[in-house]
Amino acid sequence: MATGSKSKEESKICVLVSLSNGVVTERLREGAIGRLKAGGYTYEVVNAPGSFELPQMLAILGDEDRYKGFVVVGCILRGETPHWEHLSVAVLSSLLEVATKIKKPVGLAVLTVESLEQGFNRAGGKFGNKGWEAASAVLSMLEEVRRIKSQQ
């Protein structure tokens, strides 16, 4: 785990990772961890069996005081049936619903892709790393909330 200044240590971030399509999610996870380490933040990785379980895990862990924010990592890959479309809509809308209820920053790095190539392109390839970007979003939200609360 990364360590940082006292205020950053108090802001442990949970990197919640779907194990499904692991060749992509591992890269997204590493991008998120790299960003958190670069910022000196502490983190913990928690695994979910698949993308469907991500909103459930977020809801379970979101009420715990140990995490100040979450980076949610997954990859939903198009298959031969419309199942992936239903799964994508259900997962993303459920994550949004849970994120607004727990009132903690949540960064989204759940890819919905047509192919593994598209996944690789967004997990450290030619389109950057969405795990890094999601972690950056969480850190930006934490800093903005701190700024606002310090003015009260």
C-alpha positions in Angstrom: 0.0 0.0 0.0 1.1 3.5 -0.7 1.5 5.9 2.1 1.4 9.7 2.1 0.8 12.7 4.3 -1.5 12.4 7.3 -4.5 13.8 5.5 -3.9 11.4 2.5 -3.5 8.4 4.9 -6.9 9.2 6.3 -8.3 9.0 2.8 -7.9 5.3 2.0 -9.3 4.6 -1.4 -10.8 1.3 -2.4 -10.0 -0.1 -5.8 -12.9 -2.4 -6.5 -12.0 -4.7 -9.4 -14.1 -7.2 -11.4 -12.2 -10.4 -12.0 -14.2 -11.0 -15.2 -12.1 -10.2 -18.4 -9.1 -10.0 -16.2 -6.6 -9.4 -19.0 -8.2 -5.9 -19.3 -9.2 -5.3 -15.7 -5.7 -6.1 -14.4 -4.4 -3.2 -16.6 -7.1 -0.9 -15.4 -6.3 -1.8 -11.8 -2.6 -1.1 -12.3 -3.5 2.3 -13.8 -5.6 3.2 -10.8 -3.0 2.0 -8.4 -0.3 3.9 -10.3 -2.3 7.2 -9.9 -3.0 6.6 -6.2 0.7 5.9 -5.6 1.8 8.9 -7.6 -0.5 11.1 -5.4 0.8 9.4 -2.1 -2.6 8.0 -1.2 -3.3 4.7 0.6 -5.4 2.1 -1.1 -6.8 -1.3 -0.8 -7.8 -3.6 -3.7 -11.0 -5.5 -3.3 -12.1 -8.1 -5.9 -15.6 -8.9 -7.2 -16.3 -12.1 -9.2 -17.7 -10.2 -12.1 -19.1 -6.8 -13.2 -22.7 -7.7 -12.1 -21.3 -7.9 -8.5 -19.6 -4.5 -8.6 -22.7 -2.4 -7.5 -23.4 -4.9 -4.7 -19.8 -4.7 -3.4 -19.9 -0.9 -3.6 -23.1 -0.8 -1.6 -21.7 -3.2 1.0 -18.4 -1.3 1.3 -19.7 2.2 0.8 -21.1 2.4 4.3 -17.8 1.6 5.9 -15.8 4.5 7.3 -12.5 2.9 6.2 -12.8 4.1 2.6 -13.1 7.7 1.6 -13.6 7.0 -2.1 -13.8 4.2 -4.6 -12.3 3.4 -8.0 -14.6 0.8 -9.7 -12.9 -1.3 -12.4 -14.5 -3.7 -14.8 -14.8 -4.7 -18.4 -18.0 -5.9 -20.1 -17.2 -7.4 -23.4 -19.7 -7.8 -26.3 -20.7 -11.4 -26.7 -22.9 -13.2 -29.3 -26.1 -12.4 -27.5 -27.8 -9.2 -26.3 -26.9 -10.2 -22.7 -23.9 -7.9 -22.6 -26.2 -4.9 -23.4 -28.5 -5.7 -20.5 -25.6 -6.3 -18.2 -24.0 -3.0 -19.2 -27.1 -1.0 -18.5 -27.8 -2.7 -15.3 -24.3 -2.4 -13.9 -23.7 1.2 -14.9 -27.1 2.5 -13.7 -26.8 0.5 -10.5 -23.3 1.9 -9.8 -24.6 5.5 -10.3 -27.5 4.8 -7.9 -25.2 3.4 -5.2 -22.6 6.1 -5.7 -25.1 8.8 -5.0 -26.5 7.0 -2.0 -23.1 6.4 -0.3 -22.1 10.1 -0.7 -18.4 9.3 -1.4 -16.4 9.9 -4.5 -16.7 7.1 -7.0 -14.6 6.9 -10.1 -15.8 4.8 -13.0 -13.4 2.6 -15.0 -16.0 0.0 -16.2 -15.4 -0.4 -19.9 -18.2 -1.6 -22.2 -16.3 -2.7 -25.3 -16.9 -4.5 -28.6 -13.6 -6.4 -28.5 -10.5 -7.1 -26.4 -8.6 -4.7 -28.6 -10.9 -1.9 -27.6 -10.4 -2.9 -24.0 -6.6 -2.9 -24.3 -6.7 0.5 -26.1 -8.5 2.0 -23.0 -6.4 0.1 -20.4 -3.0 1.5 -21.1 -3.1 1.5 -24.9 -3.5 4.3 -27.4 -6.4 5.9 -25.5 -4.7 6.0 -22.2 -5.7 4.2 -19.1 -9.3 4.7 -17.8 -8.2 3.2 -14.4 -5.7 6.1 -14.0 -8.4 8.6 -15.1 -11.0 7.2 -12.7 -8.5 7.4 -9.8 -7.7 11.0 -10.8 -11.4 11.8 -10.7 -11.8 10.4 -7.2 -8.8 12.4 -6.0 -10.1 15.6 -7.6 -13.4 15.1 -5.9 -11.8 14.5 -2.5 -9.7 17.6 -2.8 -12.7 19.7 -3.9 -14.8 18.5 -1.0 -11.9 19.3 1.4 -11.6 22.8 -0.1 -15.3 23.4 0.3 -15.4 22.1 3.9 -12.4 24.1 4.9 -14.3 27.3 3.9 -17.2 26.6 6.2 
